[in-house]
Amino acid sequence: MDLQFIGIDPDTGKNGSPTAWVDLESADIVIQSYTADKETQTQCVENTAPGHTKGIPAHETVIRIPARLVPVLREACDVAERAQL
């Protein structure tokens, strides 16, 4: 795995900041962010994708990404797309 650091939430300090990387081998975007609260998780379960079983599988989680991280995610998407070429 070869992770390329893309960016960090500009409004946070030095600890626990939402962060994005791109795995240059798989072109996957890797994100560290806030664990969603129970209310958000419940809403996700109730608003599941059509045709999918309700629930959050044990190997998945719901995270909350602050809107101020959107520019970083756009850059991560561009890097991931280029990594696939």
PyMOL Python script that loads the backbone (N, CA, C, O; Angstrom):
from pymol import cmd

cmd.read_pdbstr("""\
ATOM      1  N   MET A   1       0.852  -1.175   0.000  1.00  0.00           N
ATOM      2  CA  MET A   1       0.000   0.000   0.000  1.00  0.00           C
ATOM      3  C   MET A   1       0.894   1.233   0.000  1.00  0.00           C
ATOM      4  O   MET A   1       1.857   1.326   0.761  1.00  0.00           O
ATOM      5  N   ASP A   2       0.553   2.172  -0.870  1.00  0.00           N
ATOM      6  CA  ASP A   2       1.317   3.416  -0.986  1.00  0.00           C
ATOM      7  C   ASP A   2       0.345   4.583  -0.828  1.00  0.00           C
ATOM      8  O   ASP A   2      -0.236   5.046  -1.810  1.00  0.00           O
ATOM      9  N   LEU A   3       0.165   5.067   0.426  1.00  0.00           N
ATOM     10  CA  LEU A   3      -0.786   6.149   0.685  1.00  0.00           C
ATOM     11  C   LEU A   3      -0.159   7.508   0.413  1.00  0.00           C
ATOM     12  O   LEU A   3       0.933   7.821   0.889  1.00  0.00           O
ATOM     13  N   GLN A   4      -0.877   8.300  -0.363  1.00  0.00           N
ATOM     14  CA  GLN A   4      -0.469   9.689  -0.602  1.00  0.00           C
ATOM     15  C   GLN A   4      -1.362  10.590   0.238  1.00  0.00           C
ATOM     16  O   GLN A   4      -2.582  10.586   0.067  1.00  0.00           O
ATOM     17  N   PHE A   5      -0.770  11.361   1.140  1.00  0.00           N
ATOM     18  CA  PHE A   5      -1.514  12.333   1.942  1.00  0.00           C
ATOM     19  C   PHE A   5      -2.088  13.392   1.007  1.00  0.00           C
ATOM     20  O   PHE A   5      -1.373  13.943   0.170  1.00  0.00           O
ATOM     21  N   ILE A   6      -3.382  13.672   1.156  1.00  0.00           N
ATOM     22  CA  ILE A   6      -4.033  14.689   0.317  1.00  0.00           C
ATOM     23  C   ILE A   6      -4.291  15.957   1.105  1.00  0.00           C
ATOM     24  O   ILE A   6      -3.932  17.049   0.664  1.00  0.00           O
ATOM     25  N   GLY A   7      -4.906  15.824   2.260  1.00  0.00           N
ATOM     26  CA  GLY A   7      -5.202  17.029   3.021  1.00  0.00           C
ATOM     27  C   GLY A   7      -5.892  16.723   4.327  1.00  0.00           C
ATOM     28  O   GLY A   7      -6.313  15.598   4.596  1.00  0.00           O
ATOM     29  N   ILE A   8      -5.994  17.763   5.127  1.00  0.00           N
ATOM     30  CA  ILE A   8      -6.542  17.661   6.471  1.00  0.00           C
ATOM     31  C   ILE A   8      -7.538  18.792   6.678  1.00  0.00           C
ATOM     32  O   ILE A   8      -7.420  19.854   6.067  1.00  0.00           O
ATOM     33  N   ASP A   9      -8.514  18.557   7.538  1.00  0.00           N
ATOM     34  CA  ASP A   9      -9.507  19.574   7.864  1.00  0.00           C
ATOM     35  C   ASP A   9      -8.784  20.843   8.297  1.00  0.00           C
ATOM     36  O   ASP A   9      -8.060  20.820   9.293  1.00  0.00           O
ATOM     37  N   PRO A  10      -8.957  21.942   7.583  1.00  0.00           N
ATOM     38  CA  PRO A  10      -8.206  23.156   7.882  1.00  0.00           C
ATOM     39  C   PRO A  10      -8.598  23.837   9.193  1.00  0.00           C
ATOM     40  O   PRO A  10      -7.869  24.697   9.688  1.00  0.00           O
ATOM     41  N   ASP A  11      -9.739  23.457   9.751  1.00  0.00           N
ATOM     42  CA  ASP A  11     -10.214  24.126  10.965  1.00  0.00           C
ATOM     43  C   ASP A  11      -9.971  23.337  12.243  1.00  0.00           C
ATOM     44  O   ASP A  11     -10.567  23.646  13.275  1.00  0.00           O
ATOM     45  N   THR A  12      -9.115  22.331  12.200  1.00  0.00           N
ATOM     46  CA  THR A  12      -8.867  21.552  13.397  1.00  0.00           C
ATOM     47  C   THR A  12      -7.434  21.743  13.859  1.00  0.00           C
ATOM     48  O   THR A  12      -6.587  22.281  13.144  1.00  0.00           O
ATOM     49  N   GLY A  13      -7.197  21.292  15.057  1.00  0.00           N
ATOM     50  CA  GLY A  13      -5.857  21.433  15.630  1.00  0.00           C
ATOM     51  C   GLY A  13      -4.945  20.301  15.198  1.00  0.00           C
ATOM     52  O   GLY A  13      -5.024  19.818  14.069  1.00  0.00           O
ATOM     53  N   LYS A  14      -4.095  19.891  16.092  1.00  0.00           N
ATOM     54  CA  LYS A  14      -3.093  18.875  15.769  1.00  0.00           C
ATOM     55  C   LYS A  14      -3.526  17.464  16.143  1.00  0.00           C
ATOM     56  O   LYS A  14      -2.782  16.515  15.896  1.00  0.00           O
ATOM     57  N   ASN A  15      -4.700  17.300  16.729  1.00  0.00           N
ATOM     58  CA  ASN A  15      -5.158  15.979  17.148  1.00  0.00           C
ATOM     59  C   ASN A  15      -6.530  15.663  16.572  1.00  0.00           C
ATOM     60  O   ASN A  15      -7.429  16.503  16.612  1.00  0.00           O
ATOM     61  N   GLY A  16      -6.697  14.454  16.035  1.00  0.00           N
ATOM     62  CA  GLY A  16      -8.011  13.961  15.621  1.00  0.00           C
ATOM     63  C   GLY A  16      -8.642  14.695  14.464  1.00  0.00           C
ATOM     64  O   GLY A  16      -9.864  14.839  14.426  1.00  0.00           O
ATOM     65  N   SER A  17      -7.870  15.155  13.541  1.00  0.00           N
ATOM     66  CA  SER A  17      -8.412  15.924  12.430  1.00  0.00           C
ATOM     67  C   SER A  17      -8.862  15.026  11.285  1.00  0.00           C
ATOM     68  O   SER A  17      -8.135  14.107  10.905  1.00  0.00           O
ATOM     69  N   PRO A  18     -10.061  15.276  10.720  1.00  0.00           N
ATOM     70  CA  PRO A  18     -10.464  14.553   9.520  1.00  0.00           C
ATOM     71  C   PRO A  18      -9.402  14.726   8.425  1.00  0.00           C
ATOM     72  O   PRO A  18      -8.948  15.835   8.146  1.00  0.00           O
ATOM     73  N   THR A  19      -9.027  13.613   7.825  1.00  0.00           N
ATOM     74  CA  THR A  19      -7.893  13.578   6.900  1.00  0.00           C
ATOM     75  C   THR A  19      -8.229  12.684   5.721  1.00  0.00           C
ATOM     76  O   THR A  19      -9.004  11.737   5.858  1.00  0.00           O
ATOM     77  N   ALA A  20      -7.649  12.977   4.558  1.00  0.00           N
ATOM     78  CA  ALA A  20      -7.856  12.142   3.370  1.00  0.00           C
ATOM     79  C   ALA A  20      -6.520  11.760   2.754  1.00  0.00           C
ATOM     80  O   ALA A  20      -5.590  12.565   2.689  1.00  0.00           O
ATOM     81  N   TRP A  21      -6.445  10.508   2.300  1.00  0.00           N
ATOM     82  CA  TRP A  21      -5.297   9.971   1.574  1.00  0.00           C
ATOM     83  C   TRP A  21      -5.823   9.239   0.347  1.00  0.00           C
ATOM     84  O   TRP A  21      -7.016   8.945   0.265  1.00  0.00           O
ATOM     85  N   VAL A  22      -4.949   8.945  -0.604  1.00  0.00           N
ATOM     86  CA  VAL A  22      -5.287   8.074  -1.726  1.00  0.00           C
ATOM     87  C   VAL A  22      -4.273   6.941  -1.756  1.00  0.00           C
ATOM     88  O   VAL A  22      -3.066   7.172  -1.685  1.00  0.00           O
ATOM     89  N   ASP A  23      -4.773   5.719  -1.860  1.00  0.00           N
ATOM     90  CA  ASP A  23      -3.925   4.543  -2.040  1.00  0.00           C
ATOM     91  C   ASP A  23      -3.569   4.506  -3.525  1.00  0.00           C
ATOM     92  O   ASP A  23      -4.422   4.210  -4.362  1.00  0.00           O
ATOM     93  N   LEU A  24      -2.339   4.799  -3.845  1.00  0.00           N
ATOM     94  CA  LEU A  24      -1.934   4.919  -5.253  1.00  0.00           C
ATOM     95  C   LEU A  24      -1.919   3.581  -5.979  1.00  0.00           C
ATOM     96  O   LEU A  24      -1.919   3.554  -7.209  1.00  0.00           O
ATOM     97  N   GLU A  25      -1.907   2.472  -5.250  1.00  0.00           N
ATOM     98  CA  GLU A  25      -1.939   1.157  -5.891  1.00  0.00           C
ATOM     99  C   GLU A  25      -3.353   0.757  -6.299  1.00  0.00           C
ATOM    100  O   GLU A  25      -3.550   0.193  -7.375  1.00  0.00           O
ATOM    101  N   SER A  26      -4.334   1.042  -5.454  1.00  0.00           N
ATOM    102  CA  SER A  26      -5.721   0.640  -5.743  1.00  0.00           C
ATOM    103  C   SER A  26      -6.595   1.809  -6.196  1.00  0.00           C
ATOM    104  O   SER A  26      -7.693   1.598  -6.711  1.00  0.00           O
ATOM    105  N   ALA A  27      -6.114   3.041  -6.008  1.00  0.00           N
ATOM    106  CA  ALA A  27      -6.853   4.278  -6.271  1.00  0.00           C
ATOM    107  C   ALA A  27      -8.017   4.471  -5.293  1.00  0.00           C
ATOM    108  O   ALA A  27      -8.911   5.277  -5.550  1.00  0.00           O
ATOM    109  N   ASP A  28      -8.012   3.740  -4.179  1.00  0.00           N
ATOM    110  CA  ASP A  28      -9.024   3.934  -3.148  1.00  0.00           C
ATOM    111  C   ASP A  28      -8.746   5.214  -2.381  1.00  0.00           C
ATOM    112  O   ASP A  28      -7.593   5.589  -2.172  1.00  0.00           O
ATOM    113  N   ILE A  29      -9.806   5.874  -1.966  1.00  0.00           N
ATOM    114  CA  ILE A  29      -9.691   7.045  -1.099  1.00  0.00           C
ATOM    115  C   ILE A  29      -9.828   6.547   0.337  1.00  0.00           C
ATOM    116  O   ILE A  29     -10.769   5.817   0.651  1.00  0.00           O
ATOM    117  N   VAL A  30      -8.915   6.928   1.195  1.00  0.00           N
ATOM    118  CA  VAL A  30      -8.906   6.513   2.594  1.00  0.00           C
ATOM    119  C   VAL A  30      -9.188   7.760   3.429  1.00  0.00           C
ATOM    120  O   VAL A  30      -8.537   8.793   3.265  1.00  0.00           O
ATOM    121  N   ILE A  31     -10.172   7.647   4.329  1.00  0.00           N
ATOM    122  CA  ILE A  31     -10.601   8.810   5.103  1.00  0.00           C
ATOM    123  C   ILE A  31     -10.615   8.498   6.587  1.00  0.00           C
ATOM    124  O   ILE A  31     -11.105   7.454   7.019  1.00  0.00           O
ATOM    125  N   GLN A  32     -10.071   9.421   7.351  1.00  0.00           N
ATOM    126  CA  GLN A  32     -10.222   9.418   8.805  1.00  0.00           C
ATOM    127  C   GLN A  32     -11.180  10.556   9.114  1.00  0.00           C
ATOM    128  O   GLN A  32     -10.963  11.687   8.678  1.00  0.00           O
ATOM    129  N   SER A  33     -12.234  10.268   9.858  1.00  0.00           N
ATOM    130  CA  SER A  33     -13.163  11.334  10.203  1.00  0.00           C
ATOM    131  C   SER A  33     -13.909  10.970  11.479  1.00  0.00           C
ATOM    132  O   SER A  33     -13.579   9.990  12.147  1.00  0.00           O
ATOM    133  N   TYR A  34     -14.899  11.756  11.804  1.00  0.00           N
ATOM    134  CA  TYR A  34     -15.665  11.575  13.023  1.00  0.00           C
ATOM    135  C   TYR A  34     -16.602  10.377  12.902  1.00  0.00           C
ATOM    136  O   TYR A  34     -17.240  10.190  11.866  1.00  0.00           O
ATOM    137  N   THR A  35     -16.686   9.570  13.951  1.00  0.00           N
ATOM    138  CA  THR A  35     -17.662   8.488  13.996  1.00  0.00           C
ATOM    139  C   THR A  35     -19.042   9.124  14.106  1.00  0.00           C
ATOM    140  O   THR A  35     -19.267  10.004  14.936  1.00  0.00           O
ATOM    141  N   ALA A  36     -19.951   8.675  13.268  1.00  0.00           N
ATOM    142  CA  ALA A  36     -21.304   9.226  13.302  1.00  0.00           C
ATOM    143  C   ALA A  36     -21.993   8.850  14.612  1.00  0.00           C
ATOM    144  O   ALA A  36     -21.790   7.757  15.141  1.00  0.00           O
ATOM    145  N   ASP A  37     -22.807   9.766  15.125  1.00  0.00           N
ATOM    146  CA  ASP A  37     -23.537   9.488  16.358  1.00  0.00           C
ATOM    147  C   ASP A  37     -24.672   8.495  16.080  1.00  0.00           C
ATOM    148  O   ASP A  37     -24.982   8.202  14.925  1.00  0.00           O
ATOM    149  N   LYS A  38     -25.279   7.987  17.145  1.00  0.00           N
ATOM    150  CA  LYS A  38     -26.334   6.967  17.021  1.00  0.00           C
ATOM    151  C   LYS A  38     -27.501   7.459  16.169  1.00  0.00           C
ATOM    152  O   LYS A  38     -28.052   6.696  15.377  1.00  0.00           O
ATOM    153  N   GLU A  39     -27.881   8.723  16.324  1.00  0.00           N
ATOM    154  CA  GLU A  39     -29.000   9.264  15.546  1.00  0.00           C
ATOM    155  C   GLU A  39     -28.688   9.212  14.049  1.00  0.00           C
ATOM    156  O   GLU A  39     -29.539   8.827  13.247  1.00  0.00           O
ATOM    157  N   THR A  40     -27.480   9.597  13.679  1.00  0.00           N
ATOM    158  CA  THR A  40     -27.078   9.559  12.273  1.00  0.00           C
ATOM    159  C   THR A  40     -27.044   8.125  11.765  1.00  0.00           C
ATOM    160  O   THR A  40     -27.519   7.850  10.663  1.00  0.00           O
ATOM    161  N   GLN A  41     -26.488   7.206  12.554  1.00  0.00           N
ATOM    162  CA  GLN A  41     -26.439   5.800  12.154  1.00  0.00           C
ATOM    163  C   GLN A  41     -27.847   5.248  11.958  1.00  0.00           C
ATOM    164  O   GLN A  41     -28.101   4.524  10.996  1.00  0.00           O
ATOM    165  N   THR A  42     -28.764   5.585  12.863  1.00  0.00           N
ATOM    166  CA  THR A  42     -30.148   5.125  12.745  1.00  0.00           C
ATOM    167  C   THR A  42     -30.786   5.664  11.467  1.00  0.00           C
ATOM    168  O   THR A  42     -31.476   4.933  10.758  1.00  0.00           O
ATOM    169  N   GLN A  43     -30.557   6.930  11.179  1.00  0.00           N
ATOM    170  CA  GLN A  43     -31.101   7.523   9.950  1.00  0.00           C
ATOM    171  C   GLN A  43     -30.562   6.800   8.713  1.00  0.00           C
ATOM    172  O   GLN A  43     -31.301   6.565   7.757  1.00  0.00           O
ATOM    173  N   CYS A  44     -29.275   6.448   8.735  1.00  0.00           N
ATOM    174  CA  CYS A  44     -28.682   5.727   7.600  1.00  0.00           C
ATOM    175  C   CYS A  44     -29.313   4.352   7.443  1.00  0.00           C
ATOM    176  O   CYS A  44     -29.577   3.916   6.322  1.00  0.00           O
ATOM    177  N   VAL A  45     -29.558   3.667   8.552  1.00  0.00           N
ATOM    178  CA  VAL A  45     -30.181   2.343   8.498  1.00  0.00           C
ATOM    179  C   VAL A  45     -31.606   2.455   7.960  1.00  0.00           C
ATOM    180  O   VAL A  45     -32.034   1.637   7.146  1.00  0.00           O
ATOM    181  N   GLU A  46     -32.324   3.454   8.410  1.00  0.00           N
ATOM    182  CA  GLU A  46     -33.707   3.634   7.962  1.00  0.00           C
ATOM    183  C   GLU A  46     -33.790   4.118   6.513  1.00  0.00           C
ATOM    184  O   GLU A  46     -34.786   3.874   5.832  1.00  0.00           O
ATOM    185  N   ASN A  47     -32.772   4.786   6.054  1.00  0.00           N
ATOM    186  CA  ASN A  47     -32.725   5.349   4.702  1.00  0.00           C
ATOM    187  C   ASN A  47     -31.772   4.547   3.824  1.00  0.00           C
ATOM    188  O   ASN A  47     -31.010   5.123   3.047  1.00  0.00           O
ATOM    189  N   THR A  48     -31.808   3.229   3.942  1.00  0.00           N
ATOM    190  CA  THR A  48     -30.852   2.375   3.257  1.00  0.00           C
ATOM    191  C   THR A  48     -31.039   2.419   1.738  1.00  0.00           C
ATOM    192  O   THR A  48     -32.077   2.857   1.242  1.00  0.00           O
ATOM    193  N   ALA A  49     -30.047   1.971   1.028  1.00  0.00           N
ATOM    194  CA  ALA A  49     -30.100   1.944  -0.432  1.00  0.00           C
ATOM    195  C   ALA A  49     -31.185   0.970  -0.891  1.00  0.00           C
ATOM    196  O   ALA A  49     -31.328  -0.110  -0.317  1.00  0.00           O
ATOM    197  N   PRO A  50     -31.943   1.339  -1.912  1.00  0.00           N
ATOM    198  CA  PRO A  50     -32.999   0.448  -2.411  1.00  0.00           C
ATOM    199  C   PRO A  50     -32.442  -0.929  -2.755  1.00  0.00           C
ATOM    200  O   PRO A  50     -31.404  -1.044  -3.406  1.00  0.00           O
ATOM    201  N   GLY A  51     -33.139  -1.963  -2.314  1.00  0.00           N
ATOM    202  CA  GLY A  51     -32.734  -3.322  -2.607  1.00  0.00           C
ATOM    203  C   GLY A  51     -31.713  -3.897  -1.651  1.00  0.00           C
ATOM    204  O   GLY A  51     -31.339  -5.063  -1.779  1.00  0.00           O
ATOM    205  N   HIS A  52     -31.253  -3.109  -0.694  1.00  0.00           N
ATOM    206  CA  HIS A  52     -30.264  -3.574   0.270  1.00  0.00           C
ATOM    207  C   HIS A  52     -30.936  -3.902   1.595  1.00  0.00           C
ATOM    208  O   HIS A  52     -31.963  -3.320   1.945  1.00  0.00           O
ATOM    209  N   THR A  53     -30.351  -4.828   2.318  1.00  0.00           N
ATOM    210  CA  THR A  53     -30.823  -5.170   3.647  1.00  0.00           C
ATOM    211  C   THR A  53     -30.528  -4.016   4.590  1.00  0.00           C
ATOM    212  O   THR A  53     -29.468  -3.394   4.513  1.00  0.00           O
ATOM    213  N   LYS A  54     -31.470  -3.735   5.478  1.00  0.00           N
ATOM    214  CA  LYS A  54     -31.234  -2.674   6.459  1.00  0.00           C
ATOM    215  C   LYS A  54     -30.163  -3.107   7.438  1.00  0.00           C
ATOM    216  O   LYS A  54     -30.059  -4.282   7.790  1.00  0.00           O
ATOM    217  N   GLY A  55     -29.379  -2.153   7.866  1.00  0.00           N
ATOM    218  CA  GLY A  55     -28.337  -2.431   8.843  1.00  0.00           C
ATOM    219  C   GLY A  55     -26.983  -1.978   8.337  1.00  0.00           C
ATOM    220  O   GLY A  55     -26.811  -1.683   7.154  1.00  0.00           O
ATOM    221  N   ILE A  56     -26.043  -1.928   9.233  1.00  0.00           N
ATOM    222  CA  ILE A  56     -24.662  -1.572   8.900  1.00  0.00           C
ATOM    223  C   ILE A  56     -23.834  -2.831   9.135  1.00  0.00           C
ATOM    224  O   ILE A  56     -23.706  -3.276  10.276  1.00  0.00           O
ATOM    225  N   PRO A  57     -23.271  -3.412   8.083  1.00  0.00           N
ATOM    226  CA  PRO A  57     -22.488  -4.637   8.255  1.00  0.00           C
ATOM    227  C   PRO A  57     -21.338  -4.431   9.240  1.00  0.00           C
ATOM    228  O   PRO A  57     -20.843  -3.317   9.407  1.00  0.00           O
ATOM    229  N   ALA A  58     -20.931  -5.496   9.875  1.00  0.00           N
ATOM    230  CA  ALA A  58     -19.875  -5.426  10.894  1.00  0.00           C
ATOM    231  C   ALA A  58     -18.557  -4.892  10.341  1.00  0.00           C
ATOM    232  O   ALA A  58     -17.769  -4.308  11.086  1.00  0.00           O
ATOM    233  N   HIS A  59     -18.306  -5.081   9.050  1.00  0.00           N
ATOM    234  CA  HIS A  59     -17.049  -4.623   8.458  1.00  0.00           C
ATOM    235  C   HIS A  59     -17.145  -3.191   7.904  1.00  0.00           C
ATOM    236  O   HIS A  59     -16.203  -2.711   7.274  1.00  0.00           O
ATOM    237  N   GLU A  60     -18.265  -2.516   8.133  1.00  0.00           N
ATOM    238  CA  GLU A  60     -18.462  -1.138   7.672  1.00  0.00           C
ATOM    239  C   GLU A  60     -18.825  -0.248   8.854  1.00  0.00           C
ATOM    240  O   GLU A  60     -19.186  -0.731   9.927  1.00  0.00           O
ATOM    241  N   THR A  61     -18.722   1.067   8.635  1.00  0.00           N
ATOM    242  CA  THR A  61     -19.123   2.023   9.657  1.00  0.00           C
ATOM    243  C   THR A  61     -19.671   3.257   8.956  1.00  0.00           C
ATOM    244  O   THR A  61     -19.486   3.424   7.750  1.00  0.00           O
ATOM    245  N   VAL A  62     -20.330   4.104   9.691  1.00  0.00           N
ATOM    246  CA  VAL A  62     -20.819   5.375   9.176  1.00  0.00           C
ATOM    247  C   VAL A  62     -19.937   6.460   9.766  1.00  0.00           C
ATOM    248  O   VAL A  62     -19.761   6.536  10.982  1.00  0.00           O
ATOM    249  N   ILE A  63     -19.384   7.296   8.903  1.00  0.00           N
ATOM    250  CA  ILE A  63     -18.573   8.415   9.373  1.00  0.00           C
ATOM    251  C   ILE A  63     -19.224   9.716   8.934  1.00  0.00           C
ATOM    252  O   ILE A  63     -20.006   9.753   7.984  1.00  0.00           O
ATOM    253  N   ARG A  64     -18.892  10.755   9.629  1.00  0.00           N
ATOM    254  CA  ARG A  64     -19.380  12.093   9.276  1.00  0.00           C
ATOM    255  C   ARG A  64     -18.180  12.901   8.818  1.00  0.00           C
ATOM    256  O   ARG A  64     -17.179  13.020   9.526  1.00  0.00           O
ATOM    257  N   ILE A  65     -18.303  13.457   7.608  1.00  0.00           N
ATOM    258  CA  ILE A  65     -17.226  14.258   7.027  1.00  0.00           C
ATOM    259  C   ILE A  65     -17.673  15.718   7.036  1.00  0.00           C
ATOM    260  O   ILE A  65     -18.706  16.046   6.453  1.00  0.00           O
ATOM    261  N   PRO A  66     -16.914  16.595   7.684  1.00  0.00           N
ATOM    262  CA  PRO A  66     -17.315  18.008   7.721  1.00  0.00           C
ATOM    263  C   PRO A  66     -17.296  18.618   6.325  1.00  0.00           C
ATOM    264  O   PRO A  66     -16.425  18.309   5.512  1.00  0.00           O
ATOM    265  N   ALA A  67     -18.256  19.480   6.060  1.00  0.00           N
ATOM    266  CA  ALA A  67     -18.371  20.115   4.739  1.00  0.00           C
ATOM    267  C   ALA A  67     -17.090  20.856   4.360  1.00  0.00           C
ATOM    268  O   ALA A  67     -16.766  20.966   3.178  1.00  0.00           O
ATOM    269  N   ARG A  68     -16.371  21.359   5.342  1.00  0.00           N
ATOM    270  CA  ARG A  68     -15.145  22.102   5.027  1.00  0.00           C
ATOM    271  C   ARG A  68     -14.051  21.194   4.468  1.00  0.00           C
ATOM    272  O   ARG A  68     -13.025  21.686   3.999  1.00  0.00           O
ATOM    273  N   LEU A  69     -14.259  19.862   4.513  1.00  0.00           N
ATOM    274  CA  LEU A  69     -13.297  18.922   3.944  1.00  0.00           C
ATOM    275  C   LEU A  69     -13.589  18.626   2.466  1.00  0.00           C
ATOM    276  O   LEU A  69     -12.815  17.922   1.818  1.00  0.00           O
ATOM    277  N   VAL A  70     -14.682  19.148   1.933  1.00  0.00           N
ATOM    278  CA  VAL A  70     -15.070  18.886   0.542  1.00  0.00           C
ATOM    279  C   VAL A  70     -13.953  19.229  -0.454  1.00  0.00           C
ATOM    280  O   VAL A  70     -13.697  18.426  -1.351  1.00  0.00           O
ATOM    281  N   PRO A  71     -13.279  20.375  -0.343  1.00  0.00           N
ATOM    282  CA  PRO A  71     -12.193  20.644  -1.297  1.00  0.00           C
ATOM    283  C   PRO A  71     -11.087  19.591  -1.252  1.00  0.00           C
ATOM    284  O   PRO A  71     -10.509  19.250  -2.284  1.00  0.00           O
ATOM    285  N   VAL A  72     -10.795  19.077  -0.056  1.00  0.00           N
ATOM    286  CA  VAL A  72      -9.780  18.034   0.085  1.00  0.00           C
ATOM    287  C   VAL A  72     -10.265  16.759  -0.607  1.00  0.00           C
ATOM    288  O   VAL A  72      -9.485  16.075  -1.269  1.00  0.00           O
ATOM    289  N   LEU A  73     -11.553  16.442  -0.453  1.00  0.00           N
ATOM    290  CA  LEU A  73     -12.099  15.245  -1.093  1.00  0.00           C
ATOM    291  C   LEU A  73     -12.121  15.376  -2.611  1.00  0.00           C
ATOM    292  O   LEU A  73     -11.896  14.397  -3.323  1.00  0.00           O
ATOM    293  N   ARG A  74     -12.388  16.571  -3.103  1.00  0.00           N
ATOM    294  CA  ARG A  74     -12.323  16.780  -4.557  1.00  0.00           C
ATOM    295  C   ARG A  74     -10.916  16.491  -5.073  1.00  0.00           C
ATOM    296  O   ARG A  74     -10.739  15.839  -6.102  1.00  0.00           O
ATOM    297  N   GLU A  75      -9.929  16.981  -4.348  1.00  0.00           N
ATOM    298  CA  GLU A  75      -8.545  16.724  -4.740  1.00  0.00           C
ATOM    299  C   GLU A  75      -8.244  15.232  -4.660  1.00  0.00           C
ATOM    300  O   GLU A  75      -7.584  14.681  -5.541  1.00  0.00           O
ATOM    301  N   ALA A  76      -8.731  14.573  -3.593  1.00  0.00           N
ATOM    302  CA  ALA A  76      -8.517  13.126  -3.450  1.00  0.00           C
ATOM    303  C   ALA A  76      -9.147  12.369  -4.619  1.00  0.00           C
ATOM    304  O   ALA A  76      -8.564  11.414  -5.132  1.00  0.00           O
ATOM    305  N   CYS A  77     -10.326  12.794  -5.034  1.00  0.00           N
ATOM    306  CA  CYS A  77     -10.990  12.147  -6.187  1.00  0.00           C
ATOM    307  C   CYS A  77     -10.147  12.319  -7.450  1.00  0.00           C
ATOM    308  O   CYS A  77      -9.997  11.377  -8.227  1.00  0.00           O
ATOM    309  N   ASP A  78      -9.606  13.495  -7.653  1.00  0.00           N
ATOM    310  CA  ASP A  78      -8.761  13.738  -8.837  1.00  0.00           C
ATOM    311  C   ASP A  78      -7.508  12.866  -8.799  1.00  0.00           C
ATOM    312  O   ASP A  78      -7.132  12.280  -9.814  1.00  0.00           O
ATOM    313  N   VAL A  79      -6.865  12.776  -7.649  1.00  0.00           N
ATOM    314  CA  VAL A  79      -5.667  11.954  -7.504  1.00  0.00           C
ATOM    315  C   VAL A  79      -6.012  10.479  -7.740  1.00  0.00           C
ATOM    316  O   VAL A  79      -5.277   9.771  -8.429  1.00  0.00           O
ATOM    317  N   ALA A  80      -7.122  10.022  -7.172  1.00  0.00           N
ATOM    318  CA  ALA A  80      -7.552   8.628  -7.345  1.00  0.00           C
ATOM    319  C   ALA A  80      -7.827   8.325  -8.815  1.00  0.00           C
ATOM    320  O   ALA A  80      -7.454   7.269  -9.327  1.00  0.00           O
ATOM    321  N   GLU A  81      -8.479   9.260  -9.474  1.00  0.00           N
ATOM    322  CA  GLU A  81      -8.779   9.062 -10.903  1.00  0.00           C
ATOM    323  C   GLU A  81      -7.505   8.971 -11.718  1.00  0.00           C
ATOM    324  O   GLU A  81      -7.397   8.115 -12.595  1.00  0.00           O
ATOM    325  N   ARG A  82      -6.542   9.834 -11.448  1.00  0.00           N
ATOM    326  CA  ARG A  82      -5.264   9.780 -12.169  1.00  0.00           C
ATOM    327  C   ARG A  82      -4.491   8.496 -11.859  1.00  0.00           C
ATOM    328  O   ARG A  82      -3.784   7.977 -12.723  1.00  0.00           O
ATOM    329  N   ALA A  83      -4.620   7.982 -10.635  1.00  0.00           N
ATOM    330  CA  ALA A  83      -3.918   6.760 -10.243  1.00  0.00           C
ATOM    331  C   ALA A  83      -4.430   5.557 -11.019  1.00  0.00           C
ATOM    332  O   ALA A  83      -3.705   4.578 -11.193  1.00  0.00           O
ATOM    333  N   GLN A  84      -5.663   5.620 -11.484  1.00  0.00           N
ATOM    334  CA  GLN A  84      -6.237   4.510 -12.244  1.00  0.00           C
ATOM    335  C   GLN A  84      -5.750   4.488 -13.689  1.00  0.00           C
ATOM    336  O   GLN A  84      -5.894   3.468 -14.363  1.00  0.00           O
ATOM    337  N   LEU A  85      -5.187   5.569 -14.176  1.00  0.00           N
ATOM    338  CA  LEU A  85      -4.777   5.649 -15.572  1.00  0.00           C
ATOM    339  C   LEU A  85      -3.539   4.832 -15.860  1.00  0.00           C
ATOM    340  O   LEU A  85      -3.072   4.800 -16.999  1.00  0.00           O
TER     341      LEU A  85
END
""", "prot")
cmd.dss("prot")
cmd.show_as("cartoon", "prot")
cmd.util.cbc("prot")
cmd.orient("prot")
